[in-house]
Amino acid sequence: QVQLVESGGGLVQAGGSLRLSCAASGRTFSTYTMGWFRQAPGKEREFVTSISWDGISTYYTDSVKGRFTIYRFNAMNMLYLQMNNLKPDDTAVYYCAASPSGRGRVIISPALYDYWGQGTQVTVSS
């Protein structure tokens, strides 16, 4: 099985920046569509962004467009989420996820992701 480990979460003031990392096991990482999701207290898990296996295609939910950037380095089995101009509403546990069935596409539905990390807490204060 594939194991995903997130890091980089923490506490930041509104308007600040954080970079989340996701380290993946397995030599087939370069074939996965990858994504980031988040879940705030009392709310359902929410799609944030996705990137195709080759890094060419990306997609962002409207609330983070222009502020967040997803990117990957396949040779190092690493996925990143750069978060700028953070807002209190961004406060959540952030999860990285992997899908082996992306076929060069981005994936929005959490049901199509087979592997999930343990999550990392992001707290944005006002």
Residue frames relative to the residue before (quaternion, step in Angstrom):
aa qw qx qy qz dx dy dz
Q 1.0000 0.0000 0.0000 0.0000 0.00 0.00 0.00
V 0.4807 -0.6515 0.5136 0.2842 3.53 -1.26 0.56
Q 0.1484 -0.7756 0.6086 0.0773 3.54 -1.00 0.87
L 0.1263 -0.7858 0.6047 0.0293 3.55 -0.94 1.01
V 0.0636 -0.8015 0.5945 -0.0079 3.57 -0.87 0.98
E 0.2064 -0.7891 0.5714 0.0904 3.56 -0.62 1.20
S 0.0453 0.7643 -0.6432 0.0016 3.52 -1.30 0.46
G 0.6232 0.5907 -0.3932 0.3287 3.55 -1.31 0.15
G 0.5023 0.6480 -0.4342 0.3731 3.58 1.23 -0.05
G 0.1789 0.7784 -0.5894 0.1211 3.52 -1.31 0.27
L 0.5961 -0.5423 0.4553 0.3786 3.51 -1.35 -0.34
V 0.0587 0.7947 -0.5982 0.0848 3.56 -0.87 0.99
Q 0.5088 -0.6333 0.4907 0.3150 3.56 -1.18 0.57
A 0.6218 -0.5244 0.4224 0.3999 3.56 -1.20 0.51
G 0.7555 0.3223 -0.2797 0.4971 3.54 -0.93 1.00
G 0.5992 0.5826 -0.3474 0.4254 3.55 1.26 -0.23
S 0.4118 -0.7062 0.5346 0.2141 3.53 -1.39 -0.02
L 0.0281 -0.7516 0.6581 0.0356 3.51 -1.32 0.53
R 0.1826 -0.7429 0.6270 0.1469 3.54 -1.28 0.45
L 0.2001 -0.7748 0.5931 0.0893 3.55 -0.72 1.13
S 0.1764 -0.7723 0.6038 0.0882 3.55 -1.13 0.75
C 0.0872 -0.7608 0.6408 0.0549 3.54 -1.22 0.61
A 0.1381 -0.7904 0.5954 0.0411 3.56 -0.59 1.20
A 0.1522 -0.8142 0.5594 0.0308 3.56 -0.76 1.10
S 0.3318 -0.7025 0.5922 0.2137 3.53 -1.15 0.71
G 0.6738 0.5178 -0.3624 0.3828 3.56 -1.27 0.35
R 0.4433 -0.7221 0.4731 0.2413 3.56 -0.94 0.90
T 0.6312 0.5375 -0.3314 0.4505 3.61 1.26 -0.16
F 0.2773 0.7917 -0.5020 0.2106 3.60 1.25 0.26
S 0.6685 0.5385 -0.3077 0.4104 3.57 0.93 -0.88
T 0.6581 0.4942 -0.3146 0.4729 3.62 1.23 -0.20
Y 0.5916 0.6122 -0.3543 0.3868 3.61 1.25 -0.22
T 0.3519 -0.5969 0.6634 0.2825 3.46 -1.35 0.48
M 0.1525 -0.7964 0.5822 0.0600 3.58 -0.94 0.89
G 0.0370 -0.8079 0.5881 0.0085 3.53 -1.19 0.55
W 0.2641 -0.7074 0.6261 0.1944 3.50 -1.41 0.25
F 0.0593 -0.7624 0.6443 0.0087 3.53 -1.07 0.92
R 0.1211 -0.7855 0.5992 0.0959 3.56 -1.26 0.30
Q 0.1138 -0.7812 0.6116 0.0530 3.53 -1.23 0.56
A 0.2139 -0.7729 0.5908 0.0883 3.54 -0.69 1.18
P 0.6525 -0.5185 0.3622 0.4173 3.61 -1.15 0.45
G 0.8402 0.1725 -0.1500 0.4917 3.56 -0.87 0.98
K 0.6869 0.4458 -0.2799 0.5011 3.59 1.26 0.07
E 0.5737 -0.5859 0.4510 0.3525 3.54 -1.30 0.38
R 0.6115 -0.5405 0.4269 0.3894 3.54 -1.26 0.42
E 0.1855 -0.8164 0.5464 0.0209 3.54 -0.85 1.09
F 0.4561 -0.6583 0.5310 0.2768 3.56 -1.03 0.81
V 0.1866 -0.7841 0.5843 0.0942 3.56 -0.99 0.86
T 0.7714 -0.2406 0.2191 0.5469 3.59 0.63 -1.13
S 0.1184 -0.7790 0.6128 0.0603 3.56 -1.27 0.46
I 0.1250 -0.7764 0.6157 0.0501 3.55 -1.24 0.60
S 0.4678 -0.6844 0.4864 0.2761 3.57 -0.98 0.87
W 0.7219 -0.4752 0.2885 0.4121 3.56 -1.27 0.37
D 0.7437 0.3977 -0.2120 0.4938 3.56 1.05 -0.77
G 0.5205 -0.6747 0.3873 0.3520 3.58 1.29 0.05
I 0.5022 0.6856 -0.4135 0.3268 3.58 1.25 -0.07
S 0.7748 0.2945 -0.1513 0.5385 3.59 0.94 -0.90
T 0.0312 0.7742 -0.6314 0.0317 3.55 -1.01 0.90
Y 0.0652 -0.7765 0.6260 0.0305 3.53 -1.27 0.47
Y 0.1112 -0.8042 0.5835 0.0201 3.57 -1.00 0.91
T 0.4755 -0.6171 0.5336 0.3291 3.53 -1.14 0.62
D 0.6601 -0.5772 0.3086 0.3686 3.56 -1.05 0.81
S 0.6643 0.5560 -0.3147 0.3879 3.58 0.94 -0.84
V 0.7552 0.3547 -0.2103 0.5095 3.63 1.18 -0.38
K 0.4157 0.7197 -0.4712 0.2951 3.61 1.22 -0.06
G 0.7964 0.2590 -0.2238 0.4985 3.53 -0.91 0.97
R 0.7261 0.3938 -0.2336 0.5129 3.59 1.26 -0.24
F 0.7699 0.2914 -0.1445 0.5490 3.59 1.02 -0.83
T 0.0864 -0.7738 0.6257 0.0479 3.56 -1.21 0.64
I 0.1848 -0.7625 0.6122 0.0983 3.57 -0.89 0.99
Y 0.1315 0.7787 -0.6075 0.0852 3.58 -1.01 0.80
R 0.1897 -0.7944 0.5729 0.0682 3.54 -1.24 0.47
F 0.1615 -0.7239 0.6593 0.1233 3.53 -1.34 0.48
N 0.2739 -0.8264 0.4707 0.1427 3.54 -0.02 1.32
A 0.6153 0.5671 -0.3517 0.4196 3.60 1.01 -0.71
M 0.7403 0.3602 -0.2015 0.5308 3.59 1.20 -0.54
N 0.4023 -0.7322 0.4562 0.3065 3.61 1.28 0.10
M 0.4981 0.6646 -0.4042 0.3832 3.57 1.00 0.85
L 0.1096 -0.7453 0.6561 0.0443 3.51 -1.20 0.81
Y 0.1055 -0.8084 0.5785 0.0268 3.57 -1.01 0.85
L 0.1106 -0.7383 0.6572 0.1038 3.50 -1.35 0.42
Q 0.1539 -0.7733 0.6123 0.0583 3.55 -0.53 1.22
M 0.0763 -0.8085 0.5834 -0.0151 3.57 -0.66 1.15
N 0.0284 -0.8033 0.5937 -0.0376 3.56 -0.62 1.20
N 0.8247 0.1923 -0.1618 0.5066 3.56 -1.28 0.44
L 0.0766 0.8483 -0.5180 0.0794 3.55 0.87 0.98
K 0.2237 -0.7645 0.5984 0.0862 3.52 -1.19 0.79
P 0.6395 -0.5242 0.3782 0.4162 3.62 -1.14 0.41
D 0.6375 0.5389 -0.3304 0.4405 3.61 1.07 -0.65
D 0.5761 0.5711 -0.3806 0.4439 3.60 1.26 -0.14
T 0.4549 0.6938 -0.4473 0.3341 3.59 1.25 -0.18
A 0.3321 0.7121 -0.5443 0.2939 3.57 -0.67 1.15
V 0.4702 -0.5589 0.5642 0.3851 3.49 -1.41 -0.06
Y 0.2089 -0.7948 0.5639 0.0813 3.57 -0.77 1.09
Y 0.1210 -0.7999 0.5877 0.0133 3.55 -0.90 1.04
C 0.2335 -0.7140 0.6312 0.1930 3.55 -1.09 0.68
A 0.0929 -0.7979 0.5955 0.0004 3.54 -1.16 0.67
A 0.2050 -0.7874 0.5764 0.0759 3.55 -1.19 0.68
S 0.0930 -0.7740 0.6253 0.0365 3.54 -1.08 0.84
P 0.3006 -0.7710 0.5313 0.1813 3.61 -0.75 0.97
S 0.6917 0.5032 -0.2543 0.4513 3.60 1.26 -0.16
G 0.3136 0.8034 -0.4642 0.2017 3.57 1.16 0.46
R 0.1471 -0.8335 0.5162 0.1313 3.58 1.14 -0.62
G 0.7492 -0.4143 0.2093 0.4725 3.54 0.89 0.96
R 0.6243 0.5532 -0.3210 0.4485 3.56 1.31 0.07
V 0.4614 -0.5754 0.5713 0.3600 3.49 -1.39 0.13
I 0.1992 -0.7751 0.5925 0.0924 3.58 -1.20 0.57
I 0.2577 -0.7901 0.5460 0.1059 3.54 -0.81 1.09
S 0.6830 0.5155 -0.2924 0.4270 3.58 0.94 -0.89
P 0.4311 -0.7040 0.4955 0.2702 3.62 -0.80 0.94
A 0.5743 0.6117 -0.3737 0.3953 3.59 1.17 -0.50
L 0.6913 0.4789 -0.2731 0.4671 3.59 1.17 -0.47
Y 0.5850 0.5272 -0.3810 0.4844 3.58 1.28 0.18
D 0.2952 -0.7993 0.5067 0.1310 3.57 -0.74 1.08
Y 0.7939 0.2490 -0.0974 0.5461 3.59 1.10 -0.68
W 0.0836 -0.8061 0.5856 -0.0174 3.53 -1.00 0.95
G 0.4203 -0.6763 0.5447 0.2634 3.53 -1.17 0.64
Q 0.6562 -0.5422 0.3731 0.3691 3.54 -1.34 0.10
G 0.5217 -0.6494 0.3971 0.3853 3.57 1.25 -0.31
T 0.0861 -0.7641 0.6369 0.0558 3.53 -1.25 0.58
Q 0.4270 -0.7395 0.4715 0.2202 3.56 -0.85 1.04
V 0.0688 -0.7528 0.6541 0.0269 3.54 -1.02 0.95
T 0.0149 -0.7944 0.6063 -0.0333 3.56 -0.74 1.09
V 0.0975 -0.7906 0.6044 0.0098 3.56 -0.74 1.12
S 0.1766 -0.8041 0.5640 0.0649 3.56 -0.59 1.17
S 0.4025 -0.7216 0.5193 0.2182 3.54 -1.21 0.59
